[in-house]
Amino acid sequence: MMTGPRWRYATCVLVVGLAGCGSDASPDLVRYVERVDARPAPAIDAIPEPAPYVPYRYTPGGRRAIFTPSTPASAAGNDGLRPDRSRPAEPLEAYSLDALTLVGVLRMRGASQALIKTPGGIVHRVGVGAYLGQHDGRVTAIAAERVSLVEIVPDGQGGYTQRDTVLVASSDSRS
């Protein structure tokens, strides 16, 4: 009795030999294919001609023209108001205002200084005129529980505008 690779080889030769001995196709299949081939092909409808393109012309009719800016280019820029890029940046300008926390206010010799805590837990002392936040926020006033700032923010038209902002002491910072 054969075992191993010889047995497999002999089986493959036998199967291939028997497959080659069969007829090409059954007569039923041959007749069906001949009938299908003899049928006339169905007629294909012609592709309809596309409608000609008619461009739409927008007429404002007293409304705002949608493709022209609503403010003239000369009005954008707000009289040359720009952040001072030549000024050295202060440490608290690396943080956004919402990341900074007012933790207290010191009063010494009539001057107030605010204690500002960074996300890393470092507390900085700032006075009026100091800068903090990422939009050139300059401290304009320090009160008991708030720091007032003026920021220079982009106006969306290529210029800048001033925005008054307040940093308020949070209730959880008094621990």
C-alpha positions as CSV (number, residue, x, y, z in Angstrom):
1,M,0.0,0.0,0.0
2,M,1.2,3.5,-0.9
3,T,1.6,6.2,1.7
4,G,2.9,9.7,1.9
5,P,3.7,11.9,-1.2
6,R,3.4,9.1,-3.6
7,W,-0.2,8.4,-2.7
8,R,-1.1,12.0,-3.1
9,Y,0.6,12.2,-6.5
10,A,-1.2,9.1,-7.7
11,T,-4.6,10.5,-6.6
12,C,-4.0,13.8,-8.4
13,V,-3.0,12.0,-11.6
14,L,-6.2,9.8,-11.4
15,V,-8.5,12.8,-10.8
16,V,-7.0,14.8,-13.7
17,G,-7.2,11.8,-16.0
18,L,-10.8,11.1,-15.2
19,A,-11.8,14.8,-15.6
20,G,-10.2,14.8,-19.1
21,C,-12.3,11.8,-20.2
22,G,-15.6,13.6,-19.8
23,S,-17.6,15.0,-22.6
24,D,-17.3,18.7,-23.5
25,A,-20.8,19.7,-22.4
26,S,-24.2,18.2,-21.9
27,P,-26.5,18.4,-25.0
28,D,-29.2,20.3,-23.0
29,L,-26.7,23.0,-22.1
30,V,-25.5,23.3,-25.7
31,R,-29.1,23.7,-27.1
32,Y,-29.9,26.4,-24.4
33,V,-26.8,28.4,-25.3
34,E,-27.6,28.2,-29.0
35,R,-31.2,29.4,-28.4
36,V,-30.0,32.4,-26.3
37,D,-27.4,33.3,-28.9
38,A,-30.1,33.2,-31.6
39,R,-32.4,35.8,-29.9
40,P,-32.2,39.3,-31.3
41,A,-30.6,41.8,-29.0
42,P,-33.1,44.3,-27.5
43,A,-33.1,47.8,-28.9
44,I,-31.3,50.4,-26.7
45,D,-33.0,53.8,-26.4
46,A,-30.9,56.7,-27.4
47,I,-29.4,58.9,-24.7
48,P,-31.5,62.0,-24.4
49,E,-29.9,65.3,-25.3
50,P,-29.1,67.3,-22.1
51,A,-30.8,70.6,-21.6
52,P,-28.6,73.6,-22.4
53,Y,-27.0,75.3,-19.4
54,V,-28.6,78.7,-18.6
55,P,-26.5,80.6,-16.0
56,Y,-28.3,82.3,-13.1
57,R,-27.7,86.0,-12.8
58,Y,-28.1,87.4,-9.2
59,T,-29.6,90.8,-9.0
60,P,-29.6,92.3,-5.6
61,G,-32.8,94.3,-6.1
62,G,-32.1,96.7,-3.2
63,R,-30.6,94.0,-1.0
64,R,-27.0,93.6,-0.1
65,A,-24.7,92.4,-2.9
66,I,-23.5,89.0,-1.7
67,F,-20.1,89.0,-3.4
68,T,-18.9,92.4,-2.2
69,P,-17.6,93.1,1.3
70,S,-20.1,94.9,3.5
71,T,-17.4,97.3,4.8
72,P,-14.9,99.1,2.5
73,A,-11.3,97.9,2.7
74,S,-10.2,101.2,4.0
75,A,-12.5,100.8,7.1
76,A,-10.9,97.5,7.9
77,G,-7.8,97.9,10.1
78,N,-9.3,100.2,12.7
79,D,-7.0,103.2,12.3
80,G,-3.8,101.1,12.6
81,L,-4.5,99.5,15.9
82,R,-2.1,96.6,16.1
83,P,-0.4,94.5,18.8
84,D,3.1,95.7,19.7
85,R,5.2,92.8,18.4
86,S,8.5,94.6,19.4
87,R,7.5,94.5,23.1
88,P,9.1,91.5,25.0
89,A,6.4,89.0,25.9
90,E,5.6,88.6,29.6
91,P,5.4,85.1,31.2
92,L,1.6,85.1,31.5
93,E,1.1,85.9,27.8
94,A,1.8,82.2,27.1
95,Y,-1.6,81.2,28.6
96,S,-5.1,81.9,27.5
97,L,-7.2,84.0,29.9
98,D,-9.5,81.1,30.7
99,A,-6.5,79.0,31.9
100,L,-5.4,81.7,34.4
101,T,-7.0,82.0,37.8
102,L,-7.1,85.1,40.0
103,V,-6.3,83.8,43.5
104,G,-5.9,87.1,45.4
105,V,-5.1,90.8,45.6
106,L,-2.3,92.4,47.6
107,R,-2.3,96.1,48.6
108,M,1.0,97.7,49.5
109,R,1.5,101.5,49.9
110,G,-1.7,102.3,48.0
111,A,-0.9,100.1,45.0
112,S,-2.7,96.9,44.2
113,Q,-1.2,93.8,42.8
114,A,-3.1,90.7,41.6
115,L,-2.0,87.1,42.3
116,I,-2.5,85.1,39.1
117,K,-2.2,81.3,39.1
118,T,-1.1,79.4,36.0
119,P,-2.3,75.9,35.1
120,G,1.0,74.6,36.4
121,G,0.3,75.9,39.8
122,I,2.8,78.8,39.7
123,V,1.5,82.1,41.2
124,H,2.6,85.4,39.6
125,R,2.2,88.9,40.9
126,V,1.0,91.5,38.3
127,G,0.3,95.2,38.5
128,V,-1.5,97.7,36.4
129,G,0.1,97.9,33.0
130,A,1.2,94.2,33.0
131,Y,0.3,92.0,30.1
132,L,-1.4,88.6,30.3
133,G,-3.4,86.3,28.0
134,Q,-2.7,85.5,24.4
135,H,-4.4,88.6,22.9
136,D,-2.1,91.3,24.3
137,G,-4.3,91.8,27.4
138,R,-3.0,94.8,29.4
139,V,-4.2,95.2,33.0
140,T,-6.0,98.5,33.4
141,A,-7.4,98.1,36.9
142,I,-7.2,95.8,39.9
143,A,-10.1,95.6,42.4
144,A,-10.7,93.4,45.4
145,E,-12.0,90.4,43.4
146,R,-11.4,91.3,39.8
147,V,-8.7,92.3,37.3
148,S,-9.8,94.5,34.3
149,L,-8.0,94.1,31.0
150,V,-8.0,95.6,27.5
151,E,-7.2,93.0,24.8
152,I,-6.4,93.6,21.2
153,V,-8.2,91.0,19.2
154,P,-8.6,90.4,15.4
155,D,-11.8,91.9,14.0
156,G,-12.2,89.3,11.2
157,Q,-11.6,91.9,8.5
158,G,-7.8,92.0,8.6
159,G,-7.6,94.6,11.4
160,Y,-7.8,94.6,15.2
161,T,-10.2,96.0,17.8
162,Q,-10.0,96.5,21.5
163,R,-12.1,94.4,23.9
164,D,-12.6,94.9,27.6
165,T,-12.2,91.7,29.6
166,V,-12.5,90.9,33.3
167,L,-10.7,88.2,35.2
168,V,-12.7,87.4,38.3
169,A,-11.6,85.5,41.4
170,S,-13.3,82.1,41.5
171,S,-14.9,80.8,44.7
172,D,-12.7,77.7,44.7
173,S,-9.5,79.7,44.6
174,R,-9.9,80.9,48.2
175,S,-8.6,77.7,49.8
